[in-house]
Amino acid sequence: PAERPERVSRESAKTFDSANHCVLGERYSSLIKQAAEGDTEALTLLLRVARPVIYDWASQMTGDRDEAEDITQAVLVRVWIRLPGFRGVSRISSWLFRITANQVSENRRRETVR
């Protein structure tokens, strides 16, 4: 079974340390591994924990809450699809940030085309 916090709440799912560094990878490494191996319960928990972090990044990058919500949903789908390919060479937070930044760029390109 996955290592899971007692309860998943905003407090227990906090993914930043006092220096505001993302510690998702360090605290949830076994959860990430199990989710990547197909454990749906672990994946659900991982997405629940990662969601506020992704939303905060998207919100900071766009300055728009609605767009940040759309981007967050798109990123969570991409994470769900691509997690089995995550090799763990980089931190999970770096990987999530890159997916988020790429989604923001993709949304901006779409807006430019319209």
Secondary structure, DSSP 8 states (H G I E B T S, - for coil): -----SS-STTTT--B-TT--B-HHHHSHHHHHHHHTT-HHHHHHHHHHHHHHHHHHHHHHHS-HHHHHHHHHHHHHHHHHHGGG--SSS-HHHHHHHHHHHHHHHHHHHHHH-
